[in-house]
Amino acid sequence: MGEFTHFNEQGHAVMVDVSEKSDTVREATAIGRISMSQECFEKVKTGGMKKGDVLGTARIAGIMGAKRTSELIPLCHILNLSKVTIEFEYIEGACEIEARCTAKTVGKTGVEMEALTGVQVALLTIYDMCKAVDKGMCMKNIRLLEKTGGKSGVWKAGQEKDV
């Protein structure tokens, strides 16, 4: 099991010093879902929301969120992202929309937080644009799917070692 890296010997929160690390290509993909009523789901799918293109707006918001992660998460490094994508999939039977964010950079630290933030901001934007129709929407299963690069290499969800 790994050690917590954001605490010093006295137990104080610190930003990790990555100055000695090598630059590598780093990429992370995160995923999450928002469930909603059938009425709301159909309005999003057919473009019937009064606020406009829900997923187009959520895509831009997710990208913006990923880019501003260091302003939201106190100990995150400021990263120069080279790529951020947000994709959506309609999950018909469950009345859910799945959001997937992939973030990429060449740098000294990973982009897991940027991918996770991108997904969450995209889902929050869907909520914001649809709340007039369904205030009971639920964001769930937000998680990291995969990350590559850096000293630890490749990590994929479901391939964790038993602790």
C-alpha positions in Angstrom: 0.0 0.0 0.0 1.3 3.5 -0.9 2.0 6.3 1.6 0.1 9.5 1.8 2.2 12.1 0.0 0.5 15.4 0.9 1.7 15.4 4.6 5.1 16.3 6.0 6.7 14.7 9.1 4.7 16.9 11.4 1.4 15.9 9.8 0.9 19.3 8.0 -0.6 19.4 4.6 2.0 20.2 1.9 2.2 20.4 -1.9 4.3 17.5 -3.1 7.7 18.6 -4.5 7.9 17.1 -8.0 11.0 19.1 -9.1 13.2 16.0 -9.2 10.7 13.9 -11.3 11.2 13.4 -15.0 8.7 14.7 -17.5 6.7 11.9 -19.1 3.5 11.6 -21.1 0.7 11.3 -18.6 -2.9 10.5 -19.4 -5.9 9.7 -17.2 -9.5 8.8 -17.9 -12.4 9.2 -15.4 -16.1 8.3 -15.7 -19.3 9.1 -13.9 -23.1 9.0 -14.4 -26.1 11.1 -13.8 -29.5 9.5 -13.4 -32.7 11.3 -14.1 -36.4 10.9 -14.8 -37.6 9.5 -18.1 -39.1 13.0 -19.0 -35.8 14.7 -18.4 -33.8 12.0 -20.2 -35.9 12.3 -23.3 -35.7 16.2 -23.3 -31.9 16.0 -23.2 -31.8 13.4 -26.0 -34.2 15.3 -28.2 -32.8 18.8 -27.5 -36.0 19.9 -25.7 -34.4 21.6 -22.8 -35.2 25.3 -22.7 -31.6 26.2 -21.7 -30.3 24.7 -25.0 -27.8 22.1 -25.9 -27.2 20.3 -22.6 -24.4 18.0 -23.6 -22.6 20.6 -25.7 -22.6 23.0 -22.8 -21.6 20.2 -20.4 -18.7 19.3 -22.7 -17.3 22.8 -22.7 -17.8 23.1 -18.9 -16.0 19.8 -18.3 -13.0 20.9 -20.3 -13.0 24.2 -18.4 -13.2 22.4 -15.1 -10.3 20.1 -15.9 -8.2 23.1 -16.9 -8.9 24.9 -13.6 -8.5 21.9 -11.3 -5.5 23.5 -9.4 -7.8 26.4 -8.5 -10.3 24.0 -6.9 -8.2 21.3 -5.2 -5.8 23.0 -2.8 -2.7 20.8 -3.2 -2.9 20.1 -7.0 -0.1 21.4 -9.2 -0.9 23.7 -12.0 -0.6 21.6 -15.2 -0.3 22.6 -18.8 -2.8 20.2 -20.3 -2.2 19.2 -23.9 -5.6 17.5 -24.3 -8.9 17.2 -22.6 -11.9 15.3 -24.1 -15.4 14.8 -22.7 -17.6 12.2 -24.2 -21.2 11.2 -23.3 -23.2 8.0 -23.7 -27.0 7.6 -23.1 -27.8 4.6 -21.0 -31.3 4.0 -22.2 -32.8 1.5 -19.8 -31.5 3.3 -16.7 -32.3 6.9 -17.9 -28.7 7.8 -17.2 -26.0 9.8 -19.0 -22.5 8.6 -18.7 -19.7 11.2 -18.9 -16.1 10.2 -19.7 -13.2 12.7 -19.4 -9.6 12.0 -20.7 -6.9 14.5 -19.7 -3.3 14.4 -21.1 -0.1 16.3 -20.5 3.7 15.9 -20.6 4.9 16.7 -17.2 6.1 15.7 -13.7 2.8 14.8 -12.1 -0.3 12.9 -13.2 -3.7 14.2 -14.5 -6.0 12.0 -12.5 -7.5 14.9 -10.6 -8.1 16.8 -13.9 -9.9 13.9 -15.4 -12.1 13.5 -12.3 -12.8 17.2 -12.1 -13.7 17.3 -15.7 -16.3 14.5 -15.3 -17.8 16.0 -12.2 -18.1 19.5 -13.7 -19.7 18.1 -16.8 -22.2 16.2 -14.7 -22.9 19.3 -12.5 -23.6 21.2 -15.7 -26.1 18.7 -16.8 -27.8 19.0 -13.4 -27.8 22.8 -13.6 -29.3 22.8 -17.1 -32.0 20.2 -16.3 -33.0 21.0 -12.7 -36.1 22.8 -13.8 -37.4 19.4 -15.1 -35.9 17.1 -12.4 -34.4 18.2 -9.2 -33.9 14.6 -8.0 -31.1 13.8 -10.5 -28.3 11.8 -8.9 -24.6 11.9 -9.8 -22.9 8.6 -9.1 -20.0 6.2 -9.7 -17.5 9.0 -10.4 -14.2 7.2 -10.5 -10.8 6.9 -12.2 -10.8 4.2 -15.0 -7.2 4.4 -16.1 -4.0 6.3 -15.8 -0.7 6.0 -17.6 2.8 7.6 -17.3 5.1 8.4 -14.5 7.0 6.2 -12.2 4.0 4.0 -11.3 3.2 3.3 -15.0 -0.2 2.0 -16.0 -3.1 1.6 -13.6 -6.5 0.3 -14.6 -9.6 0.0 -12.5 -10.4 -3.5 -11.5 -6.7 -4.6 -11.6 -5.8 -3.4 -8.1 -3.8 -5.8 -5.9 -5.5 -7.2 -2.9 -4.6 -5.3 0.3 
